[in-house]
Amino acid sequence: MSTPSPTRIAAALPADCRSRLMEQAREVSFAEGTRLFREGGHADRFWIVRSGAVALDVHVPGRRAAVIETLGAGQLVGCSWLFKPYTWRLGAEAMTPVRAYEFDAEHVRTLMDADPHFGSALGHWVGQVLVHRLQAARIRLLDLYAPYGSGTNL
């Protein structure tokens, strides 16, 4: 039996904060291939996946977007909503039909500012998500490039 990821909402947020956040949720669905957001766009919302898979990707000029990570149930889609200038740093696309909870970023930031406990918990959660994703990207880069740039002289 696997342990739940510390970045999934159920494991990352205290029950009172999770409940408070979920009071703000709106249920949405996306068809496969739907673009949730594009790199450079205004980050005015975020999602928690209920079912399906969402690919985070980065624009590559002249080529198809490069998938950075695939997200599933319980995972946060979108972190840029929390940090000025509130601009998406990546893109996101539904890889399968997706059901998700959608949140209005400005409203959630207002709630975070008004309640330090809630704000701290959400800020720590998003921070955990970012650290996890950076570490995963680092490992993928090492898998790709370490054999070639390891510094060993054969």
Secondary structure as a PSIPRED ss2 file (coil, helix, strand):
# PSIPRED VFORMAT (PSIPRED V4.0)

   1 M C   1.000  0.000  0.000
   2 S C   1.000  0.000  0.000
   3 T C   1.000  0.000  0.000
   4 P C   1.000  0.000  0.000
   5 S C   1.000  0.000  0.000
   6 P C   1.000  0.000  0.000
   7 T C   1.000  0.000  0.000
   8 R C   1.000  0.000  0.000
   9 I H   0.000  1.000  0.000
  10 A H   0.000  1.000  0.000
  11 A H   0.000  1.000  0.000
  12 A H   0.000  1.000  0.000
  13 L C   1.000  0.000  0.000
  14 P C   1.000  0.000  0.000
  15 A H   0.000  1.000  0.000
  16 D H   0.000  1.000  0.000
  17 C H   0.000  1.000  0.000
  18 R H   0.000  1.000  0.000
  19 S H   0.000  1.000  0.000
  20 R H   0.000  1.000  0.000
  21 L H   0.000  1.000  0.000
  22 M H   0.000  1.000  0.000
  23 E C   1.000  0.000  0.000
  24 Q C   1.000  0.000  0.000
  25 A C   1.000  0.000  0.000
  26 R E   0.000  0.000  1.000
  27 E E   0.000  0.000  1.000
  28 V E   0.000  0.000  1.000
  29 S E   0.000  0.000  1.000
  30 F E   0.000  0.000  1.000
  31 A C   1.000  0.000  0.000
  32 E C   1.000  0.000  0.000
  33 G C   1.000  0.000  0.000
  34 T C   1.000  0.000  0.000
  35 R E   0.000  0.000  1.000
  36 L E   0.000  0.000  1.000
  37 F E   0.000  0.000  1.000
  38 R C   1.000  0.000  0.000
  39 E C   1.000  0.000  0.000
  40 G C   1.000  0.000  0.000
  41 G C   1.000  0.000  0.000
  42 H E   0.000  0.000  1.000
  43 A C   1.000  0.000  0.000
  44 D C   1.000  0.000  0.000
  45 R E   0.000  0.000  1.000
  46 F E   0.000  0.000  1.000
  47 W E   0.000  0.000  1.000
  48 I E   0.000  0.000  1.000
  49 V E   0.000  0.000  1.000
  50 R E   0.000  0.000  1.000
  51 S E   0.000  0.000  1.000
  52 G C   1.000  0.000  0.000
  53 A C   1.000  0.000  0.000
  54 V E   0.000  0.000  1.000
  55 A E   0.000  0.000  1.000
  56 L E   0.000  0.000  1.000
  57 D E   0.000  0.000  1.000
  58 V E   0.000  0.000  1.000
  59 H C   1.000  0.000  0.000
  60 V C   1.000  0.000  0.000
  61 P C   1.000  0.000  0.000
  62 G C   1.000  0.000  0.000
  63 R C   1.000  0.000  0.000
  64 R C   1.000  0.000  0.000
  65 A C   1.000  0.000  0.000
  66 A E   0.000  0.000  1.000
  67 V E   0.000  0.000  1.000
  68 I E   0.000  0.000  1.000
  69 E E   0.000  0.000  1.000
  70 T E   0.000  0.000  1.000
  71 L E   0.000  0.000  1.000
  72 G C   1.000  0.000  0.000
  73 A C   1.000  0.000  0.000
  74 G C   1.000  0.000  0.000
  75 Q C   1.000  0.000  0.000
  76 L E   0.000  0.000  1.000
  77 V E   0.000  0.000  1.000
  78 G C   1.000  0.000  0.000
  79 C C   1.000  0.000  0.000
  80 S H   0.000  1.000  0.000
  81 W H   0.000  1.000  0.000
  82 L H   0.000  1.000  0.000
  83 F C   1.000  0.000  0.000
  84 K C   1.000  0.000  0.000
  85 P C   1.000  0.000  0.000
  86 Y C   1.000  0.000  0.000
  87 T E   0.000  0.000  1.000
  88 W C   1.000  0.000  0.000
  89 R C   1.000  0.000  0.000
  90 L C   1.000  0.000  0.000
  91 G E   0.000  0.000  1.000
  92 A E   0.000  0.000  1.000
  93 E E   0.000  0.000  1.000
  94 A E   0.000  0.000  1.000
  95 M C   1.000  0.000  0.000
  96 T C   1.000  0.000  0.000
  97 P C   1.000  0.000  0.000
  98 V E   0.000  0.000  1.000
  99 R E   0.000  0.000  1.000
 100 A E   0.000  0.000  1.000
 101 Y E   0.000  0.000  1.000
 102 E E   0.000  0.000  1.000
 103 F E   0.000  0.000  1.000
 104 D E   0.000  0.000  1.000
 105 A H   0.000  1.000  0.000
 106 E H   0.000  1.000  0.000
 107 H H   0.000  1.000  0.000
 108 V H   0.000  1.000  0.000
 109 R H   0.000  1.000  0.000
 110 T H   0.000  1.000  0.000
 111 L H   0.000  1.000  0.000
 112 M H   0.000  1.000  0.000
 113 D H   0.000  1.000  0.000
 114 A H   0.000  1.000  0.000
 115 D C   1.000  0.000  0.000
 116 P H   0.000  1.000  0.000
 117 H H   0.000  1.000  0.000
 118 F H   0.000  1.000  0.000
 119 G H   0.000  1.000  0.000
 120 S H   0.000  1.000  0.000
 121 A H   0.000  1.000  0.000
 122 L H   0.000  1.000  0.000
 123 G H   0.000  1.000  0.000
 124 H H   0.000  1.000  0.000
 125 W H   0.000  1.000  0.000
 126 V H   0.000  1.000  0.000
 127 G H   0.000  1.000  0.000
 128 Q H   0.000  1.000  0.000
 129 V H   0.000  1.000  0.000
 130 L H   0.000  1.000  0.000
 131 V H   0.000  1.000  0.000
 132 H H   0.000  1.000  0.000
 133 R H   0.000  1.000  0.000
 134 L H   0.000  1.000  0.000
 135 Q H   0.000  1.000  0.000
 136 A H   0.000  1.000  0.000
 137 A H   0.000  1.000  0.000
 138 R H   0.000  1.000  0.000
 139 I H   0.000  1.000  0.000
 140 R H   0.000  1.000  0.000
 141 L H   0.000  1.000  0.000
 142 L H   0.000  1.000  0.000
 143 D H   0.000  1.000  0.000
 144 L H   0.000  1.000  0.000
 145 Y H   0.000  1.000  0.000
 146 A H   0.000  1.000  0.000
 147 P H   0.000  1.000  0.000
 148 Y H   0.000  1.000  0.000
 149 G H   0.000  1.000  0.000
 150 S C   1.000  0.000  0.000
 151 G C   1.000  0.000  0.000
 152 T C   1.000  0.000  0.000
 153 N C   1.000  0.000  0.000
 154 L C   1.000  0.000  0.000
